[in-house]
Amino acid sequence: MAWEDSMFASVAEVLPYLSTNDVHTLVTKWENAYGAATNSVFEEGVTGAFPFSWHISNSLKDIIRDMGLDISRDEFDALVKCWGKLTPWENTQETLEILADANYTIGALSNGDYYTLATAVSIFHTPVEFSHIFSSDFPAGVFKPQPAIYEPTKHIGFEVEEILHVAGGGNDASGARDAGLFSALLHKPPKDGKTEPCFVLNDITELPAVLGL
């Protein structure tokens, strides 16, 4: 998967003295810790305004300690910023250009904080523009698939029936559907026992056809 490969590359660039095995161990443990936080509800008094930053920073501290690594503050901060440098799915730019040319409004919704997501979408270039960014920052204070993270999409001037959430994971697709949105799931089959997404796509290039383009 492109984003996983990009995380390995980013971490290796920040910590070039680590062996390939250590980079793999660090990234795998970090991604697993993030995955274990699925569906979390946070307390602002504990995490501050940015629960994503709080979670990935604390999980990274634990991993560094457990691996016996000694890294500088600058290296630590650079590692955290790796989450904003994940490579998107292949053909995403070209697909979003089709939507932009058809005057669709494009937004990003993810568990990241606003800064991380704004950095992540900056990889896309004209005519693709992200008009909205929906993050886990408070007042949302949750990770997908909690309904509160999807709720802000309903208050940006569109009818709910005009919104389609495109997810890369089954929990996310089901969460969007449970929150009352149309949802499409990429690459992965829906999870058993979860609400079915409206569409299951083999590739992001199939998205324009779903929208009648």
ROLOLO-475981 format. One record per residue (C-alpha): residue number from 1; residue in three letters; x, y negated, z. Coordinates in nm, 2 decimals, always signed. Layout:
# residues N
<rec><nr>NUM</nr><rest>ala</rest><u>X</u><v>Y</v><w>Z</w></rec>
...
# end
This chain:
# residues 213
<rec><nr>1</nr><rest>met</rest><u>+0.00</u><v>+0.00</v><w>+0.00</w></rec>
<rec><nr>2</nr><rest>ala</rest><u>+0.14</u><v>-0.34</v><w>-0.10</w></rec>
<rec><nr>3</nr><rest>trp</rest><u>+0.09</u><v>-0.52</v><w>+0.23</w></rec>
<rec><nr>4</nr><rest>glu</rest><u>+0.25</u><v>-0.24</v><w>+0.43</w></rec>
<rec><nr>5</nr><rest>asp</rest><u>+0.56</u><v>-0.24</v><w>+0.20</w></rec>
<rec><nr>6</nr><rest>ser</rest><u>+0.58</u><v>-0.62</v><w>+0.23</w></rec>
<rec><nr>7</nr><rest>met</rest><u>+0.57</u><v>-0.59</v><w>+0.61</w></rec>
<rec><nr>8</nr><rest>phe</rest><u>+0.87</u><v>-0.35</v><w>+0.61</w></rec>
<rec><nr>9</nr><rest>ala</rest><u>+1.06</u><v>-0.58</v><w>+0.37</w></rec>
<rec><nr>10</nr><rest>ser</rest><u>+0.98</u><v>-0.89</v><w>+0.58</w></rec>
<rec><nr>11</nr><rest>val</rest><u>+1.09</u><v>-0.73</v><w>+0.91</w></rec>
<rec><nr>12</nr><rest>ala</rest><u>+1.41</u><v>-0.60</v><w>+0.74</w></rec>
<rec><nr>13</nr><rest>glu</rest><u>+1.49</u><v>-0.95</v><w>+0.62</w></rec>
<rec><nr>14</nr><rest>val</rest><u>+1.44</u><v>-1.10</v><w>+0.97</w></rec>
<rec><nr>15</nr><rest>leu</rest><u>+1.65</u><v>-0.82</v><w>+1.14</w></rec>
<rec><nr>16</nr><rest>pro</rest><u>+1.90</u><v>-0.71</v><w>+0.87</w></rec>
<rec><nr>17</nr><rest>tyr</rest><u>+2.12</u><v>-0.54</v><w>+1.13</w></rec>
<rec><nr>18</nr><rest>leu</rest><u>+1.84</u><v>-0.28</v><w>+1.21</w></rec>
<rec><nr>19</nr><rest>ser</rest><u>+1.86</u><v>+0.06</v><w>+1.04</w></rec>
<rec><nr>20</nr><rest>thr</rest><u>+1.58</u><v>+0.16</v><w>+0.80</w></rec>
<rec><nr>21</nr><rest>asn</rest><u>+1.45</u><v>+0.40</v><w>+1.06</w></rec>
<rec><nr>22</nr><rest>asp</rest><u>+1.43</u><v>+0.13</v><w>+1.33</w></rec>
<rec><nr>23</nr><rest>val</rest><u>+1.25</u><v>-0.10</v><w>+1.09</w></rec>
<rec><nr>24</nr><rest>his</rest><u>+1.00</u><v>+0.17</v><w>+1.01</w></rec>
<rec><nr>25</nr><rest>thr</rest><u>+0.95</u><v>+0.25</v><w>+1.38</w></rec>
<rec><nr>26</nr><rest>leu</rest><u>+0.90</u><v>-0.12</v><w>+1.48</w></rec>
<rec><nr>27</nr><rest>val</rest><u>+0.66</u><v>-0.19</v><w>+1.20</w></rec>
<rec><nr>28</nr><rest>thr</rest><u>+0.46</u><v>+0.14</v><w>+1.25</w></rec>
<rec><nr>29</nr><rest>lys</rest><u>+0.43</u><v>+0.08</v><w>+1.62</w></rec>
<rec><nr>30</nr><rest>trp</rest><u>+0.33</u><v>-0.28</v><w>+1.56</w></rec>
<rec><nr>31</nr><rest>glu</rest><u>+0.07</u><v>-0.20</v><w>+1.30</w></rec>
<rec><nr>32</nr><rest>asn</rest><u>-0.07</u><v>+0.08</v><w>+1.53</w></rec>
<rec><nr>33</nr><rest>ala</rest><u>-0.10</u><v>-0.16</v><w>+1.82</w></rec>
<rec><nr>34</nr><rest>tyr</rest><u>-0.29</u><v>-0.40</v><w>+1.59</w></rec>
<rec><nr>35</nr><rest>gly</rest><u>-0.52</u><v>-0.12</v><w>+1.47</w></rec>
<rec><nr>36</nr><rest>ala</rest><u>-0.59</u><v>-0.02</v><w>+1.83</w></rec>
<rec><nr>37</nr><rest>ala</rest><u>-0.73</u><v>-0.37</v><w>+1.89</w></rec>
<rec><nr>38</nr><rest>thr</rest><u>-1.01</u><v>-0.32</v><w>+1.63</w></rec>
<rec><nr>39</nr><rest>asn</rest><u>-1.34</u><v>-0.44</v><w>+1.76</w></rec>
<rec><nr>40</nr><rest>ser</rest><u>-1.18</u><v>-0.63</v><w>+2.05</w></rec>
<rec><nr>41</nr><rest>val</rest><u>-1.36</u><v>-0.91</v><w>+2.24</w></rec>
<rec><nr>42</nr><rest>phe</rest><u>-1.12</u><v>-1.15</v><w>+2.40</w></rec>
<rec><nr>43</nr><rest>glu</rest><u>-1.13</u><v>-1.39</v><w>+2.69</w></rec>
<rec><nr>44</nr><rest>glu</rest><u>-1.01</u><v>-1.74</v><w>+2.61</w></rec>
<rec><nr>45</nr><rest>gly</rest><u>-0.88</u><v>-1.78</v><w>+2.96</w></rec>
<rec><nr>46</nr><rest>val</rest><u>-0.65</u><v>-1.49</v><w>+2.90</w></rec>
<rec><nr>47</nr><rest>thr</rest><u>-0.55</u><v>-1.53</v><w>+2.54</w></rec>
<rec><nr>48</nr><rest>gly</rest><u>-0.58</u><v>-1.90</v><w>+2.48</w></rec>
<rec><nr>49</nr><rest>ala</rest><u>-0.75</u><v>-2.03</v><w>+2.17</w></rec>
<rec><nr>50</nr><rest>phe</rest><u>-0.56</u><v>-1.79</v><w>+1.94</w></rec>
<rec><nr>51</nr><rest>pro</rest><u>-0.62</u><v>-1.42</v><w>+2.03</w></rec>
<rec><nr>52</nr><rest>phe</rest><u>-0.45</u><v>-1.29</v><w>+1.72</w></rec>
<rec><nr>53</nr><rest>ser</rest><u>-0.13</u><v>-1.47</v><w>+1.81</w></rec>
<rec><nr>54</nr><rest>trp</rest><u>-0.16</u><v>-1.36</v><w>+2.17</w></rec>
<rec><nr>55</nr><rest>his</rest><u>-0.21</u><v>-0.99</v><w>+2.08</w></rec>
<rec><nr>56</nr><rest>ile</rest><u>+0.06</u><v>-0.95</v><w>+1.82</w></rec>
<rec><nr>57</nr><rest>ser</rest><u>+0.31</u><v>-1.14</v><w>+2.03</w></rec>
<rec><nr>58</nr><rest>asn</rest><u>+0.25</u><v>-0.93</v><w>+2.34</w></rec>
<rec><nr>59</nr><rest>ser</rest><u>+0.25</u><v>-0.60</v><w>+2.15</w></rec>
<rec><nr>60</nr><rest>leu</rest><u>+0.58</u><v>-0.71</v><w>+1.98</w></rec>
<rec><nr>61</nr><rest>lys</rest><u>+0.73</u><v>-0.78</v><w>+2.32</w></rec>
<rec><nr>62</nr><rest>asp</rest><u>+0.63</u><v>-0.43</v><w>+2.44</w></rec>
<rec><nr>63</nr><rest>ile</rest><u>+0.78</u><v>-0.27</v><w>+2.13</w></rec>
<rec><nr>64</nr><rest>ile</rest><u>+1.10</u><v>-0.46</v><w>+2.15</w></rec>
<rec><nr>65</nr><rest>arg</rest><u>+1.14</u><v>-0.36</v><w>+2.52</w></rec>
<rec><nr>66</nr><rest>asp</rest><u>+1.06</u><v>+0.00</v><w>+2.45</w></rec>
<rec><nr>67</nr><rest>met</rest><u>+1.31</u><v>+0.02</v><w>+2.16</w></rec>
<rec><nr>68</nr><rest>gly</rest><u>+1.58</u><v>-0.15</v><w>+2.37</w></rec>
<rec><nr>69</nr><rest>leu</rest><u>+1.62</u><v>-0.43</v><w>+2.11</w></rec>
<rec><nr>70</nr><rest>asp</rest><u>+1.78</u><v>-0.77</v><w>+2.19</w></rec>
<rec><nr>71</nr><rest>ile</rest><u>+1.65</u><v>-1.03</v><w>+1.96</w></rec>
<rec><nr>72</nr><rest>ser</rest><u>+1.66</u><v>-1.41</v><w>+1.97</w></rec>
<rec><nr>73</nr><rest>arg</rest><u>+1.36</u><v>-1.64</v><w>+2.01</w></rec>
<rec><nr>74</nr><rest>asp</rest><u>+1.40</u><v>-1.75</v><w>+1.65</w></rec>
<rec><nr>75</nr><rest>glu</rest><u>+1.40</u><v>-1.39</v><w>+1.53</w></rec>
<rec><nr>76</nr><rest>phe</rest><u>+1.09</u><v>-1.32</v><w>+1.74</w></rec>
<rec><nr>77</nr><rest>asp</rest><u>+0.91</u><v>-1.62</v><w>+1.59</w></rec>
<rec><nr>78</nr><rest>ala</rest><u>+1.01</u><v>-1.52</v><w>+1.24</w></rec>
<rec><nr>79</nr><rest>leu</rest><u>+0.87</u><v>-1.17</v><w>+1.30</w></rec>
<rec><nr>80</nr><rest>val</rest><u>+0.54</u><v>-1.30</v><w>+1.41</w></rec>
<rec><nr>81</nr><rest>lys</rest><u>+0.53</u><v>-1.51</v><w>+1.09</w></rec>
<rec><nr>82</nr><rest>cys</rest><u>+0.57</u><v>-1.19</v><w>+0.88</w></rec>
<rec><nr>83</nr><rest>trp</rest><u>+0.19</u><v>-1.14</v><w>+0.92</w></rec>
<rec><nr>84</nr><rest>gly</rest><u>+0.13</u><v>-1.44</v><w>+0.70</w></rec>
<rec><nr>85</nr><rest>lys</rest><u>+0.36</u><v>-1.30</v><w>+0.42</w></rec>
<rec><nr>86</nr><rest>leu</rest><u>+0.17</u><v>-0.98</v><w>+0.34</w></rec>
<rec><nr>87</nr><rest>thr</rest><u>+0.14</u><v>-0.90</v><w>-0.03</w></rec>
<rec><nr>88</nr><rest>pro</rest><u>-0.22</u><v>-0.89</v><w>-0.16</w></rec>
<rec><nr>89</nr><rest>trp</rest><u>-0.36</u><v>-0.61</v><w>-0.37</w></rec>
<rec><nr>90</nr><rest>glu</rest><u>-0.24</u><v>-0.58</v><w>-0.72</w></rec>
<rec><nr>91</nr><rest>asn</rest><u>-0.44</u><v>-0.78</v><w>-0.97</w></rec>
<rec><nr>92</nr><rest>thr</rest><u>-0.60</u><v>-1.00</v><w>-0.69</w></rec>
<rec><nr>93</nr><rest>gln</rest><u>-0.48</u><v>-1.33</v><w>-0.85</w></rec>
<rec><nr>94</nr><rest>glu</rest><u>-0.62</u><v>-1.24</v><w>-1.19</w></rec>
<rec><nr>95</nr><rest>thr</rest><u>-0.95</u><v>-1.12</v><w>-1.04</w></rec>
<rec><nr>96</nr><rest>leu</rest><u>-1.00</u><v>-1.43</v><w>-0.83</w></rec>
<rec><nr>97</nr><rest>glu</rest><u>-0.92</u><v>-1.64</v><w>-1.14</w></rec>
<rec><nr>98</nr><rest>ile</rest><u>-1.23</u><v>-1.49</v><w>-1.30</w></rec>
<rec><nr>99</nr><rest>leu</rest><u>-1.44</u><v>-1.58</v><w>-1.00</w></rec>
<rec><nr>100</nr><rest>ala</rest><u>-1.29</u><v>-1.93</v><w>-0.98</w></rec>
<rec><nr>101</nr><rest>asp</rest><u>-1.36</u><v>-1.99</v><w>-1.35</w></rec>
<rec><nr>102</nr><rest>ala</rest><u>-1.72</u><v>-1.89</v><w>-1.29</w></rec>
<rec><nr>103</nr><rest>asn</rest><u>-1.74</u><v>-2.15</v><w>-1.01</w></rec>
<rec><nr>104</nr><rest>tyr</rest><u>-1.76</u><v>-1.90</v><w>-0.72</w></rec>
<rec><nr>105</nr><rest>thr</rest><u>-1.66</u><v>-2.03</v><w>-0.38</w></rec>
<rec><nr>106</nr><rest>ile</rest><u>-1.38</u><v>-1.82</v><w>-0.23</w></rec>
<rec><nr>107</nr><rest>gly</rest><u>-1.30</u><v>-1.78</v><w>+0.13</w></rec>
<rec><nr>108</nr><rest>ala</rest><u>-1.08</u><v>-1.56</v><w>+0.35</w></rec>
<rec><nr>109</nr><rest>leu</rest><u>-1.20</u><v>-1.38</v><w>+0.66</w></rec>
<rec><nr>110</nr><rest>ser</rest><u>-0.97</u><v>-1.18</v><w>+0.88</w></rec>
<rec><nr>111</nr><rest>asn</rest><u>-0.85</u><v>-1.12</v><w>+1.23</w></rec>
<rec><nr>112</nr><rest>gly</rest><u>-0.55</u><v>-1.35</v><w>+1.19</w></rec>
<rec><nr>113</nr><rest>asp</rest><u>-0.53</u><v>-1.70</v><w>+1.33</w></rec>
<rec><nr>114</nr><rest>tyr</rest><u>-0.60</u><v>-2.00</v><w>+1.11</w></rec>
<rec><nr>115</nr><rest>tyr</rest><u>-0.23</u><v>-2.07</v><w>+1.05</w></rec>
<rec><nr>116</nr><rest>thr</rest><u>-0.15</u><v>-1.72</v><w>+0.96</w></rec>
<rec><nr>117</nr><rest>leu</rest><u>-0.44</u><v>-1.69</v><w>+0.71</w></rec>
<rec><nr>118</nr><rest>ala</rest><u>-0.37</u><v>-2.03</v><w>+0.56</w></rec>
<rec><nr>119</nr><rest>thr</rest><u>-0.01</u><v>-1.92</v><w>+0.50</w></rec>
<rec><nr>120</nr><rest>ala</rest><u>-0.12</u><v>-1.58</v><w>+0.36</w></rec>
<rec><nr>121</nr><rest>val</rest><u>-0.36</u><v>-1.73</v><w>+0.10</w></rec>
<rec><nr>122</nr><rest>ser</rest><u>-0.10</u><v>-1.99</v><w>-0.01</w></rec>
<rec><nr>123</nr><rest>ile</rest><u>+0.05</u><v>-1.72</v><w>-0.23</w></rec>
<rec><nr>124</nr><rest>phe</rest><u>-0.24</u><v>-1.77</v><w>-0.47</w></rec>
<rec><nr>125</nr><rest>his</rest><u>-0.21</u><v>-2.05</v><w>-0.73</w></rec>
<rec><nr>126</nr><rest>thr</rest><u>-0.45</u><v>-2.26</v><w>-0.94</w></rec>
<rec><nr>127</nr><rest>pro</rest><u>-0.72</u><v>-2.21</v><w>-1.04</w></rec>
<rec><nr>128</nr><rest>val</rest><u>-0.77</u><v>-2.00</v><w>-0.73</w></rec>
<rec><nr>129</nr><rest>glu</rest><u>-0.85</u><v>-2.21</v><w>-0.42</w></rec>
<rec><nr>130</nr><rest>phe</rest><u>-0.97</u><v>-2.09</v><w>-0.08</w></rec>
<rec><nr>131</nr><rest>ser</rest><u>-1.24</u><v>-2.33</v><w>+0.04</w></rec>
<rec><nr>132</nr><rest>his</rest><u>-1.30</u><v>-2.16</v><w>+0.37</w></rec>
<rec><nr>133</nr><rest>ile</rest><u>-1.09</u><v>-1.97</v><w>+0.62</w></rec>
<rec><nr>134</nr><rest>phe</rest><u>-1.27</u><v>-1.77</v><w>+0.89</w></rec>
<rec><nr>135</nr><rest>ser</rest><u>-1.03</u><v>-1.65</v><w>+1.17</w></rec>
<rec><nr>136</nr><rest>ser</rest><u>-1.05</u><v>-1.48</v><w>+1.51</w></rec>
<rec><nr>137</nr><rest>asp</rest><u>-0.97</u><v>-1.81</v><w>+1.67</w></rec>
<rec><nr>138</nr><rest>phe</rest><u>-1.21</u><v>-1.93</v><w>+1.94</w></rec>
<rec><nr>139</nr><rest>pro</rest><u>-1.50</u><v>-1.98</v><w>+1.94</w></rec>
<rec><nr>140</nr><rest>ala</rest><u>-1.51</u><v>-1.65</v><w>+1.75</w></rec>
<rec><nr>141</nr><rest>gly</rest><u>-1.27</u><v>-1.48</v><w>+1.99</w></rec>
<rec><nr>142</nr><rest>val</rest><u>-1.31</u><v>-1.13</v><w>+1.85</w></rec>
<rec><nr>143</nr><rest>phe</rest><u>-1.16</u><v>-0.89</v><w>+1.60</w></rec>
<rec><nr>144</nr><rest>lys</rest><u>-1.36</u><v>-0.72</v><w>+1.32</w></rec>
<rec><nr>145</nr><rest>pro</rest><u>-1.60</u><v>-0.55</v><w>+1.31</w></rec>
<rec><nr>146</nr><rest>gln</rest><u>-1.75</u><v>-0.76</v><w>+1.59</w></rec>
<rec><nr>147</nr><rest>pro</rest><u>-2.05</u><v>-0.96</v><w>+1.45</w></rec>
<rec><nr>148</nr><rest>ala</rest><u>-1.92</u><v>-1.29</v><w>+1.58</w></rec>
<rec><nr>149</nr><rest>ile</rest><u>-1.63</u><v>-1.30</v><w>+1.33</w></rec>
<rec><nr>150</nr><rest>tyr</rest><u>-1.87</u><v>-1.29</v><w>+1.04</w></rec>
<rec><nr>151</nr><rest>glu</rest><u>-2.13</u><v>-1.53</v><w>+1.17</w></rec>
<rec><nr>152</nr><rest>pro</rest><u>-1.96</u><v>-1.85</v><w>+1.06</w></rec>
<rec><nr>153</nr><rest>thr</rest><u>-1.99</u><v>-1.75</v><w>+0.70</w></rec>
<rec><nr>154</nr><rest>lys</rest><u>-2.37</u><v>-1.81</v><w>+0.73</w></rec>
<rec><nr>155</nr><rest>his</rest><u>-2.32</u><v>-2.18</v><w>+0.81</w></rec>
<rec><nr>156</nr><rest>ile</rest><u>-2.13</u><v>-2.32</v><w>+0.52</w></rec>
<rec><nr>157</nr><rest>gly</rest><u>-2.42</u><v>-2.41</v><w>+0.30</w></rec>
<rec><nr>158</nr><rest>phe</rest><u>-2.51</u><v>-2.08</v><w>+0.13</w></rec>
<rec><nr>159</nr><rest>glu</rest><u>-2.80</u><v>-1.85</v><w>+0.17</w></rec>
<rec><nr>160</nr><rest>val</rest><u>-2.69</u><v>-1.52</v><w>+0.33</w></rec>
<rec><nr>161</nr><rest>glu</rest><u>-2.80</u><v>-1.34</v><w>+0.01</w></rec>
<rec><nr>162</nr><rest>glu</rest><u>-2.54</u><v>-1.55</v><w>-0.18</w></rec>
<rec><nr>163</nr><rest>ile</rest><u>-2.24</u><v>-1.42</v><w>+0.03</w></rec>
<rec><nr>164</nr><rest>leu</rest><u>-2.04</u><v>-1.10</v><w>-0.05</w></rec>
<rec><nr>165</nr><rest>his</rest><u>-1.77</u><v>-0.99</v><w>+0.19</w></rec>
<rec><nr>166</nr><rest>val</rest><u>-1.50</u><v>-0.78</v><w>+0.02</w></rec>
<rec><nr>167</nr><rest>ala</rest><u>-1.33</u><v>-0.55</v><w>+0.27</w></rec>
<rec><nr>168</nr><rest>gly</rest><u>-1.02</u><v>-0.33</v><w>+0.26</w></rec>
<rec><nr>169</nr><rest>gly</rest><u>-1.13</u><v>-0.10</v><w>+0.54</w></rec>
<rec><nr>170</nr><rest>gly</rest><u>-1.45</u><v>+0.09</v><w>+0.63</w></rec>
<rec><nr>171</nr><rest>asn</rest><u>-1.50</u><v>-0.06</v><w>+0.97</w></rec>
<rec><nr>172</nr><rest>asp</rest><u>-1.48</u><v>-0.41</v><w>+0.82</w></rec>
<rec><nr>173</nr><rest>ala</rest><u>-1.72</u><v>-0.33</v><w>+0.54</w></rec>
<rec><nr>174</nr><rest>ser</rest><u>-1.97</u><v>-0.18</v><w>+0.79</w></rec>
<rec><nr>175</nr><rest>gly</rest><u>-1.92</u><v>-0.47</v><w>+1.03</w></rec>
<rec><nr>176</nr><rest>ala</rest><u>-2.01</u><v>-0.72</v><w>+0.76</w></rec>
<rec><nr>177</nr><rest>arg</rest><u>-2.32</u><v>-0.52</v><w>+0.66</w></rec>
<rec><nr>178</nr><rest>asp</rest><u>-2.43</u><v>-0.49</v><w>+1.03</w></rec>
<rec><nr>179</nr><rest>ala</rest><u>-2.39</u><v>-0.87</v><w>+1.05</w></rec>
<rec><nr>180</nr><rest>gly</rest><u>-2.64</u><v>-0.91</v><w>+0.77</w></rec>
<rec><nr>181</nr><rest>leu</rest><u>-2.40</u><v>-0.97</v><w>+0.48</w></rec>
<rec><nr>182</nr><rest>phe</rest><u>-2.36</u><v>-0.79</v><w>+0.15</w></rec>
<rec><nr>183</nr><rest>ser</rest><u>-2.03</u><v>-0.60</v><w>+0.16</w></rec>
<rec><nr>184</nr><rest>ala</rest><u>-1.80</u><v>-0.42</v><w>-0.08</w></rec>
<rec><nr>185</nr><rest>leu</rest><u>-1.53</u><v>-0.17</v><w>+0.02</w></rec>
<rec><nr>186</nr><rest>leu</rest><u>-1.21</u><v>-0.14</v><w>-0.16</w></rec>
<rec><nr>187</nr><rest>his</rest><u>-0.99</u><v>+0.17</v><w>-0.19</w></rec>
<rec><nr>188</nr><rest>lys</rest><u>-1.13</u><v>+0.37</v><w>+0.10</w></rec>
<rec><nr>189</nr><rest>pro</rest><u>-1.44</u><v>+0.58</v><w>+0.14</w></rec>
<rec><nr>190</nr><rest>pro</rest><u>-1.70</u><v>+0.46</v><w>+0.40</w></rec>
<rec><nr>191</nr><rest>lys</rest><u>-1.65</u><v>+0.60</v><w>+0.75</w></rec>
<rec><nr>192</nr><rest>asp</rest><u>-1.90</u><v>+0.87</v><w>+0.85</w></rec>
<rec><nr>193</nr><rest>gly</rest><u>-2.17</u><v>+0.75</v><w>+1.08</w></rec>
<rec><nr>194</nr><rest>lys</rest><u>-2.11</u><v>+0.38</v><w>+0.99</w></rec>
<rec><nr>195</nr><rest>thr</rest><u>-2.33</u><v>+0.15</v><w>+0.80</w></rec>
<rec><nr>196</nr><rest>glu</rest><u>-2.28</u><v>+0.20</v><w>+0.42</w></rec>
<rec><nr>197</nr><rest>pro</rest><u>-2.14</u><v>-0.10</v><w>+0.23</w></rec>
<rec><nr>198</nr><rest>cys</rest><u>-2.34</u><v>-0.22</v><w>-0.07</w></rec>
<rec><nr>199</nr><rest>phe</rest><u>-2.06</u><v>-0.14</v><w>-0.31</w></rec>
<rec><nr>200</nr><rest>val</rest><u>-1.75</u><v>+0.09</v><w>-0.31</w></rec>
<rec><nr>201</nr><rest>leu</rest><u>-1.48</u><v>-0.03</v><w>-0.55</w></rec>
<rec><nr>202</nr><rest>asn</rest><u>-1.18</u><v>+0.18</v><w>-0.67</w></rec>
<rec><nr>203</nr><rest>asp</rest><u>-0.99</u><v>-0.14</v><w>-0.75</w></rec>
<rec><nr>204</nr><rest>ile</rest><u>-1.04</u><v>-0.51</v><w>-0.70</w></rec>
<rec><nr>205</nr><rest>thr</rest><u>-1.07</u><v>-0.56</v><w>-1.08</w></rec>
<rec><nr>206</nr><rest>glu</rest><u>-1.41</u><v>-0.40</v><w>-1.05</w></rec>
<rec><nr>207</nr><rest>leu</rest><u>-1.54</u><v>-0.70</v><w>-0.84</w></rec>
<rec><nr>208</nr><rest>pro</rest><u>-1.64</u><v>-0.93</v><w>-1.13</w></rec>
<rec><nr>209</nr><rest>ala</rest><u>-1.87</u><v>-0.66</v><w>-1.28</w></rec>
<rec><nr>210</nr><rest>val</rest><u>-2.05</u><v>-0.64</v><w>-0.94</w></rec>
<rec><nr>211</nr><rest>leu</rest><u>-2.11</u><v>-1.01</v><w>-0.97</w></rec>
<rec><nr>212</nr><rest>gly</rest><u>-2.23</u><v>-0.98</v><w>-1.32</w></rec>
<rec><nr>213</nr><rest>leu</rest><u>-1.92</u><v>-1.14</v><w>-1.48</w></rec>
# end
